[in-house]
């Protein structure tokens, strides 16, 4: 995979090592200046030493500045070689060299992480499972957003003086026309080759034997879980008698007009959400619905505000997701965020049974809904 029309990025290749040396030298010079001032503070030649040292330091700084401009800034401002090409060339040759000289290593799995939190969690679960089954490594850098939300231990290539661009060296495997369904051929890939995946792969079937393991791995960071629990218990405290109370997390996703008109995604109508809430009201005597949405204006206008509802606003996506997992059951509309909330909660999950307009581009992503929606979940309309 190669990227074009991109500027040179300072975190890649040999130029970054030059810059590192530059700043290390500056720190060395600074320390020496401090040492000279302290060491010679009581000497008779303090001024003379400082004066000579200042000249030497000035020459050193000018030389370093020239090196910096020539080898780094010049490339940064004017070089039109794409950083991905340069970094991949360096990475791929390094990997090939390690393999050639017999350095033992577990082969690696890369997955293209894209989209919102739900999509990225699906990608992680898929990639982790492929790597787990074949005793490989899932490449996940420390800078990845999932490592900020969950207690994941990232595996990256810096131990080999490489960077995340290493994924471009591996053979690329695309899902079949970007179908979110299950493809059993992916279960039989070789384990002696590095692999890179591009697609959605949003089927529970890939990781059905590793679900409990994945739930243990996807533990929220302490600050996120603390905030979620604090808000959750504060909401419960507003109900004087919460004994026997059943909590239901409701996630309402509203798509933009392009997604609905052009791509074929269906917004779950208000009737579906109200029906799903009534379903739980008929099951349990005391319910409390915690409603989450980034489209609160629509929600307030269309969903009746009753004594058993509470609108949760103003949180980040991971805090919302963590709060949803603290409830007993889930009502989702359409989308992977609500899907992950239901899967992590492990209670009853109700989903909208018409996520796509028949014949639309979006409907082609779900040629078999049973591959996507979790078994035992309850479809409604």
C-alpha positions as CSV (number, residue, x, y, z in Angstrom):
1,X,0.0,0.0,0.0
2,X,1.4,3.4,-0.9
3,X,0.2,6.9,-0.2
4,X,0.7,9.8,-2.6
5,X,0.6,13.6,-2.4
6,X,1.6,13.7,1.3
7,X,4.4,15.7,2.9
8,X,7.4,14.3,4.7
9,X,6.4,13.5,8.3
10,X,9.0,14.1,11.0
11,X,8.4,10.8,12.9
12,X,9.6,8.6,10.0
13,X,12.9,7.5,8.6
14,X,16.4,8.8,9.1
15,X,15.6,12.5,9.3
16,X,13.9,11.9,12.6
17,X,17.1,10.3,13.9
18,X,19.0,13.4,12.8
19,X,16.5,15.6,14.6
20,X,16.8,13.5,17.7
21,X,20.6,13.9,17.6
22,X,20.1,17.6,17.1
23,X,18.0,18.1,20.2
24,X,20.2,15.7,22.2
25,X,23.2,17.8,21.3
26,X,21.4,21.0,22.4
27,X,20.6,19.4,25.7
28,X,24.2,18.4,26.1
29,X,25.4,21.9,25.3
30,X,22.9,23.4,27.8
31,X,24.1,21.1,30.5
32,X,27.7,21.9,29.8
33,X,27.0,25.6,30.1
34,X,25.4,25.1,33.5
35,X,28.3,22.9,34.6
36,X,30.9,25.5,33.5
37,X,29.1,28.3,35.3
38,X,29.0,26.3,38.5
39,X,32.4,24.7,38.2
40,X,34.2,28.0,37.6
41,X,32.2,30.2,39.9
42,X,35.1,30.6,42.4
43,X,37.9,30.5,39.8
44,X,40.0,33.5,38.8
45,X,39.5,32.7,35.1
46,X,35.7,32.4,35.2
47,X,35.0,35.2,32.7
48,X,37.7,34.1,30.3
49,X,36.5,30.5,30.3
50,X,32.9,31.6,29.8
51,X,33.8,33.8,26.9
52,X,35.8,31.1,25.1
53,X,33.1,28.6,25.8
54,X,30.4,30.9,24.5
55,X,32.3,31.2,21.2
56,X,32.7,27.4,20.9
57,X,29.0,26.9,21.8
58,X,28.0,29.5,19.2
59,X,29.9,27.6,16.5
60,X,28.5,24.3,17.6
61,X,24.9,25.7,17.6
62,X,25.4,27.2,14.1
63,X,26.7,23.8,12.8
64,X,23.8,21.9,14.3
65,X,21.3,24.4,13.0
66,X,22.8,24.0,9.5
67,X,22.5,20.2,9.8
68,X,19.0,20.5,11.0
69,X,17.9,22.8,8.1
70,X,19.7,20.8,5.5
71,X,18.5,17.3,6.5
72,X,15.2,18.0,8.1
73,X,13.6,21.3,7.6
74,X,14.5,21.4,3.9
75,X,12.7,18.1,3.4
76,X,9.8,19.2,5.5
77,X,9.2,22.3,3.5
78,X,10.2,21.3,0.0
79,X,10.5,17.5,-0.4
80,X,7.7,16.0,-2.4
81,X,8.5,12.3,-1.6
82,X,5.5,10.8,0.3
83,X,6.4,9.9,3.9
84,X,4.6,6.6,3.6
85,X,6.8,5.5,0.7
86,X,10.0,6.4,2.5
87,X,8.9,4.8,5.8
88,X,7.6,1.7,4.1
89,X,10.8,1.3,2.1
90,X,12.8,1.5,5.3
91,X,10.5,-0.8,7.3
92,X,10.1,-3.4,4.6
93,X,13.8,-3.7,4.0
94,X,14.4,-4.0,7.7
95,X,11.8,-6.8,8.1
96,X,13.2,-8.6,5.1
97,X,16.7,-8.3,6.6
98,X,15.6,-9.7,10.0
99,X,13.9,-12.6,8.4
100,X,16.9,-13.2,6.1
101,X,19.4,-13.4,9.0
102,X,17.1,-15.7,11.0
103,X,15.8,-13.4,13.7
104,X,12.9,-15.3,15.2
105,X,9.7,-13.4,15.6
106,X,6.0,-14.1,15.7
107,X,4.3,-13.0,12.5
108,X,2.0,-10.0,12.7
109,X,-1.6,-9.1,11.9
110,X,-2.6,-5.5,10.9
111,X,-6.2,-4.3,10.6
112,X,-7.2,-1.0,9.1
113,X,-8.8,0.9,12.0
114,X,-11.3,3.5,10.8
115,X,-14.6,5.1,11.8
116,X,-16.1,5.6,15.2
117,X,-15.6,3.8,18.4
118,X,-17.9,0.9,17.6
119,X,-16.2,0.3,14.2
120,X,-12.8,0.3,15.8
121,X,-13.8,-2.1,18.5
122,X,-15.1,-4.5,15.8
123,X,-11.8,-4.2,14.0
124,X,-9.9,-4.9,17.2
125,X,-12.0,-8.0,18.1
126,X,-11.5,-9.4,14.6
127,X,-7.7,-8.7,14.4
128,X,-7.1,-10.0,17.9
129,X,-8.9,-13.2,17.2
130,X,-7.0,-13.9,14.0
131,X,-3.8,-13.2,15.8
132,X,-4.8,-15.3,18.8
133,X,-5.8,-18.3,16.8
134,X,-2.5,-18.3,14.9
135,X,-0.1,-17.3,17.7
136,X,0.6,-14.0,15.9
137,X,0.8,-10.4,17.1
138,X,-1.8,-7.8,16.5
139,X,-0.1,-4.5,15.6
140,X,-1.5,-1.8,17.8
141,X,0.6,1.3,18.5
142,X,0.6,3.2,21.8
143,X,-0.9,6.2,20.1
144,X,-4.0,4.3,19.0
145,X,-7.3,5.7,20.3
146,X,-8.4,2.3,21.7
147,X,-5.3,2.3,24.1
148,X,-6.6,5.5,25.5
149,X,-10.0,4.1,26.3
150,X,-9.2,0.5,27.3
151,X,-6.5,-1.2,29.2
152,X,-4.9,-2.7,26.1
153,X,-1.3,-3.6,26.0
154,X,-0.1,-2.2,22.6
155,X,2.3,-4.2,20.5
156,X,4.3,-2.0,18.2
157,X,7.5,-2.2,16.1
158,X,9.7,0.3,17.9
159,X,11.7,-2.5,19.5
160,X,12.9,-3.2,15.9
161,X,13.4,0.5,15.2
162,X,10.3,0.5,13.0
163,X,7.0,2.3,13.1
164,X,3.3,1.7,12.4
165,X,3.9,2.0,8.7
166,X,5.1,-1.6,8.8
167,X,1.6,-2.7,8.0
168,X,2.1,-1.5,4.4
169,X,4.7,-4.3,4.0
170,X,2.3,-7.1,4.5
171,X,0.0,-8.7,1.8
172,X,-3.4,-7.0,1.9
173,X,-6.6,-9.0,2.4
174,X,-9.9,-7.3,1.6
175,X,-13.3,-8.5,2.7
176,X,-15.5,-9.7,-0.1
177,X,-16.9,-6.4,-1.5
178,X,-16.9,-4.9,2.0
179,X,-19.6,-7.3,3.1
180,X,-19.9,-7.2,6.9
181,X,-20.9,-10.9,6.9
182,X,-18.8,-13.8,7.8
183,X,-16.2,-15.4,5.4
184,X,-15.0,-18.8,6.6
185,X,-12.0,-18.7,4.2
186,X,-10.4,-16.2,6.6
187,X,-10.3,-18.9,9.2
188,X,-7.7,-20.8,7.1
189,X,-5.1,-18.2,6.4
190,X,-1.4,-19.2,6.9
191,X,0.2,-18.4,10.2
192,X,3.8,-18.2,8.8
193,X,3.1,-14.9,6.9
194,X,2.4,-11.4,8.1
195,X,-1.1,-10.3,7.2
196,X,-2.9,-7.0,6.7
197,X,-6.7,-6.6,6.5
198,X,-8.8,-3.9,4.9
199,X,-12.6,-4.0,5.4
200,X,-15.3,-4.2,8.1
201,X,-15.4,-7.8,9.2
202,X,-18.3,-7.0,11.6
203,X,-19.5,-10.5,12.4
204,X,-19.6,-12.1,15.8
205,X,-18.9,-15.4,14.2
206,X,-15.2,-14.6,13.8
207,X,-14.7,-14.4,17.6
208,X,-17.5,-16.4,19.0
209,X,-14.9,-18.7,20.8
210,X,-13.1,-15.8,22.3
211,X,-15.9,-13.6,23.6
212,X,-15.2,-13.9,27.3
213,X,-11.5,-13.3,26.7
214,X,-12.3,-10.2,24.6
215,X,-14.6,-8.8,27.3
216,X,-11.9,-9.2,29.8
217,X,-9.4,-7.4,27.5
218,X,-11.7,-4.6,26.7
219,X,-11.6,-3.1,30.2
220,X,-12.2,0.6,30.4
221,X,-9.4,2.8,31.7
222,X,-9.9,3.7,35.3
223,X,-10.7,7.4,34.7
224,X,-13.4,6.5,32.2
225,X,-15.0,3.8,34.4
226,X,-14.8,6.0,37.5
227,X,-16.6,8.9,35.6
228,X,-19.2,6.4,34.3
229,X,-19.9,4.8,37.7
230,X,-20.1,8.2,39.4
231,X,-22.8,9.5,37.0
232,X,-24.6,6.2,37.0
233,X,-24.9,6.1,40.8
234,X,-25.8,9.7,40.9
235,X,-28.8,9.0,38.5
236,X,-29.9,6.1,40.6
237,X,-29.7,8.2,43.8
238,X,-32.4,10.4,42.4
239,X,-34.8,7.5,42.5
240,X,-35.7,7.2,46.2
241,X,-36.5,3.5,46.0
242,X,-34.2,1.8,43.5
243,X,-34.7,-1.7,45.0
244,X,-35.8,-4.0,42.2
245,X,-35.1,-1.4,39.6
246,X,-34.2,-2.6,36.1
247,X,-32.0,-0.3,34.1
248,X,-32.1,-0.2,30.3
249,X,-29.6,1.7,28.2
250,X,-31.1,3.2,25.1
251,X,-28.7,4.4,22.3
252,X,-30.3,6.5,19.6
253,X,-28.3,6.9,16.4
254,X,-29.6,9.4,13.8
255,X,-27.9,9.3,10.4
256,X,-27.5,12.4,8.2
257,X,-29.5,12.8,5.0
258,X,-26.7,11.6,2.7
259,X,-26.4,8.3,4.7
260,X,-30.2,7.7,4.4
261,X,-31.0,9.0,1.0
262,X,-27.9,8.1,-1.0
263,X,-26.4,5.2,1.0
264,X,-29.5,3.6,2.3
265,X,-29.1,3.6,6.0
266,X,-32.4,3.6,7.9
267,X,-33.0,5.7,10.9
268,X,-35.0,3.8,13.5
269,X,-38.4,5.6,13.8
270,X,-39.7,6.9,17.1
271,X,-42.4,4.2,17.1
272,X,-39.7,1.5,17.2
273,X,-38.0,3.1,20.2
274,X,-41.3,3.5,22.1
275,X,-42.3,-0.1,21.3
276,X,-39.0,-1.4,22.6
277,X,-39.3,0.6,25.8
278,X,-42.9,-0.7,26.3
279,X,-41.5,-4.2,25.8
280,X,-39.3,-3.8,28.9
281,X,-42.1,-2.1,30.8
282,X,-44.2,-5.1,30.3
283,X,-41.4,-7.4,31.5
284,X,-40.4,-5.6,34.6
285,X,-42.4,-3.7,37.3
286,X,-39.9,-0.9,37.7
287,X,-37.8,0.3,34.8
288,X,-35.4,3.2,34.4
289,X,-34.4,4.1,30.8
290,X,-31.0,5.9,30.4
291,X,-31.2,7.5,27.0
292,X,-28.0,8.4,25.1
293,X,-27.8,10.2,21.8
294,X,-25.7,12.9,20.0
295,X,-29.0,14.0,18.5
296,X,-30.8,15.1,21.7
297,X,-32.9,17.7,19.9
298,X,-34.6,15.0,18.0
299,X,-34.8,12.7,21.0
300,X,-36.4,15.3,23.2
301,X,-38.9,16.1,20.5
302,X,-39.9,12.5,19.7
303,X,-39.4,10.4,22.8
304,X,-41.9,11.0,25.7
305,X,-40.2,12.3,28.9
306,X,-41.7,10.2,31.7
307,X,-40.7,9.4,35.3
308,X,-38.9,6.3,34.2
309,X,-36.6,8.1,31.6
310,X,-33.4,10.0,32.0
311,X,-31.5,11.8,29.3
312,X,-27.7,11.5,29.6
313,X,-25.9,14.4,27.9
314,X,-22.5,15.9,27.6
315,X,-20.2,12.9,27.8
316,X,-17.5,11.6,25.6
317,X,-18.1,8.4,23.6
318,X,-16.2,6.1,25.9
319,X,-17.9,7.4,29.0
320,X,-21.3,6.9,27.3
321,X,-20.4,3.4,26.3
322,X,-19.1,2.6,29.8
323,X,-22.4,3.9,31.3
324,X,-24.4,1.8,28.9
325,X,-22.5,-1.3,30.0
326,X,-23.5,-0.6,33.6
327,X,-27.2,-1.1,32.8
328,X,-29.1,-4.4,32.8
329,X,-30.4,-4.4,29.2
330,X,-30.0,-2.5,25.9
331,X,-32.1,-0.9,23.2
332,X,-30.1,-0.1,20.1
333,X,-31.2,1.5,16.9
334,X,-28.7,1.1,14.0
335,X,-24.9,1.2,14.2
336,X,-21.9,-0.5,15.8
337,X,-21.8,1.7,18.9
338,X,-25.2,0.4,20.1
339,X,-24.2,-3.1,19.0
340,X,-21.1,-3.0,21.2
341,X,-23.1,-1.7,24.1
342,X,-25.5,-4.6,23.9
343,X,-22.7,-7.2,23.5
344,X,-20.7,-5.8,26.5
345,X,-23.8,-5.5,28.7
346,X,-24.8,-9.2,28.1
347,X,-28.4,-8.6,29.0
348,X,-31.4,-8.6,26.7
349,X,-30.8,-6.5,23.6
350,X,-33.5,-5.2,21.3
351,X,-32.5,-4.0,17.8
352,X,-34.3,-2.3,14.9
353,X,-35.0,-5.1,12.3
354,X,-34.8,-2.8,9.2
355,X,-31.4,-1.2,9.3
356,X,-31.1,-0.8,5.5
357,X,-33.2,0.1,2.5
358,X,-33.6,-3.0,0.3
359,X,-31.3,-2.8,-2.7
360,X,-29.3,0.1,-1.3
361,X,-25.5,0.2,-1.0
362,X,-25.8,-0.2,2.7
363,X,-28.0,-3.3,2.3
364,X,-25.1,-4.9,0.4
365,X,-22.9,-4.7,3.4
366,X,-25.3,-7.0,5.3
367,X,-26.2,-9.7,2.8
368,X,-26.9,-11.9,5.8
369,X,-28.1,-10.1,8.9
370,X,-27.7,-13.2,11.0
371,X,-23.9,-12.8,10.6
372,X,-24.0,-9.4,12.1
373,X,-26.8,-9.4,14.8
374,X,-26.0,-11.4,17.8
375,X,-28.0,-14.7,18.3
376,X,-30.7,-14.3,20.9
377,X,-31.1,-10.6,20.4
378,X,-34.7,-9.4,19.8
379,X,-35.7,-7.8,16.5
380,X,-38.5,-5.2,16.5
381,X,-40.0,-2.6,14.3
